[in-house]
Amino acid sequence: MSRELTVGQVAERSGLAVSALHFYEKKGLIRSHRTSGNQRRYDRDVLRRLAIIRMAQELGIPLSEVAEALSRVPLGHIPSAEDWRGMSAVWYEKLDRRVTMLIRMRDELNGCIGCGCLSTTSCPLMNAGDRLADEGPGPRRLLREGGDTYQS
């Protein structure tokens, strides 16, 4: 098995378009080298890096944060389980907060829509007397750390 892969082989193995590979290369997330015939070749470690990039993007991690995390793993080095733990530890708290907020939003939406009024501005169940205005702008119930709610 060859240690080098063509751009087409990397695209097929990673499930990414060739244009995405070129984009990631321009961003410094992966690298290739040229053969004597000026054909692009990738070392096999690129497949692991691409798997990390894809997983992070599926989790909603911005590409800038993925690039920052991957900058700690030298190009040409196959990212290890320890490397992944280091990267994911940085993202864990943000992902945990995102999960909490998504669950809270799902539950709040189901509760509000369940009453039938469909009004998020005047619903007495969601914000009787506009009590939440004193807490500041934005979706106050959703942004609360503890997830506590007002009762009508």
C-alpha positions in Angstrom: 0.0 0.0 0.0 1.4 3.3 -1.0 2.1 5.9 1.7 1.0 8.7 -0.7 -2.5 9.4 -1.9 -3.7 11.3 -4.9 -6.2 14.1 -4.4 -8.9 11.9 -5.8 -8.1 9.1 -3.4 -8.2 11.5 -0.4 -11.5 12.9 -1.6 -13.0 9.4 -1.9 -11.6 8.2 1.4 -12.6 11.3 3.3 -16.0 11.9 1.7 -14.9 15.5 0.9 -14.9 17.3 -2.4 -11.6 18.1 -4.0 -12.4 21.8 -3.7 -12.7 21.3 0.1 -9.3 19.7 0.2 -7.8 22.6 -1.6 -9.6 25.0 0.7 -8.3 23.2 3.8 -4.8 23.2 2.3 -5.0 27.0 1.7 -6.0 27.4 5.4 -3.0 25.4 6.5 -5.1 22.6 8.0 -3.6 19.9 5.7 -0.7 19.8 3.4 0.3 18.1 0.2 3.5 17.9 -1.9 4.1 17.7 -5.6 5.6 14.9 -7.6 8.2 15.4 -10.2 5.3 15.5 -12.7 3.7 18.3 -10.6 0.8 16.1 -9.3 -0.5 16.7 -5.9 0.1 14.0 -3.3 -0.9 13.6 0.3 0.6 11.6 3.1 -1.8 9.2 4.8 -1.9 11.2 8.0 -4.1 13.7 6.2 -7.0 11.3 6.5 -6.9 11.5 10.3 -6.7 15.3 10.2 -9.7 15.4 7.8 -11.7 13.1 10.1 -11.1 15.5 13.0 -12.0 18.5 10.8 -15.2 16.8 9.7 -16.2 15.7 13.2 -15.5 19.1 14.7 -17.6 20.8 11.9 -20.5 18.3 12.5 -20.4 19.4 16.2 -20.6 23.0 15.1 -17.1 24.0 16.0 -16.0 27.0 13.9 -13.2 26.2 11.5 -11.0 28.9 13.1 -11.2 26.9 16.4 -10.4 23.7 14.5 -7.4 25.4 13.0 -6.2 26.6 16.4 -6.5 23.1 17.9 -4.8 21.4 14.9 -2.0 24.0 15.1 -0.8 22.1 18.2 -0.4 18.9 16.1 2.5 19.2 13.6 1.7 18.6 10.0 2.9 15.1 9.0 2.2 13.7 12.5 -0.8 11.4 12.7 -3.1 12.8 15.4 -3.3 10.4 18.3 -6.1 9.6 20.8 -4.2 11.9 23.2 -4.1 14.7 20.6 -7.9 14.3 20.1 -8.5 14.4 23.9 -6.5 17.6 24.1 -8.5 19.2 21.3 -11.9 18.0 22.5 -11.2 19.1 26.0 -11.0 22.7 24.7 -14.4 22.2 23.0 -16.1 20.2 25.7 -17.4 23.1 27.8 -18.8 25.0 24.8 -20.4 21.8 23.5 -21.9 21.0 26.9 -23.4 24.5 27.1 -24.7 24.2 23.6 -26.4 20.9 24.4 -27.9 22.4 27.5 -29.3 25.4 25.6 -30.6 23.2 22.8 -32.5 21.0 25.2 -33.8 24.0 27.1 -34.9 25.6 23.8 -36.6 22.4 22.7 -38.5 22.1 26.0 -39.5 25.8 26.1 -40.7 25.7 22.5 -42.8 22.6 23.2 -44.3 24.2 26.3 -45.2 27.5 24.6 -46.6 25.9 21.4 -48.6 23.5 23.5 -50.8 26.2 24.9 -51.9 27.2 21.4 -51.4 31.0 21.6 -48.1 31.0 19.7 -47.2 34.4 21.1 -43.7 34.7 22.6 -44.2 38.4 23.3 -47.5 38.4 25.2 -47.9 34.8 26.5 -48.7 34.9 30.2 -47.3 31.4 30.7 -43.9 32.3 29.3 -43.4 35.8 30.7 -46.3 37.0 32.8 -46.2 40.8 33.2 -43.0 41.0 31.2 -41.1 40.1 34.4 -38.1 39.0 32.4 -37.4 42.5 31.0 -35.7 43.4 34.3 -33.1 40.7 33.7 -31.9 42.3 30.4 -32.2 41.8 26.7 -32.5 38.6 24.7 -33.9 35.2 25.5 -33.6 35.5 29.3 -35.1 32.1 30.2 -32.9 30.3 27.7 -29.8 32.1 28.8 -30.2 31.4 32.5 -27.4 29.2 33.8 -29.6 27.1 36.1 -32.5 26.8 33.7 -35.0 27.9 36.4 -38.3 29.4 35.1 -40.9 31.8 36.3 -44.3 30.5 37.2 -47.4 32.4 36.3 
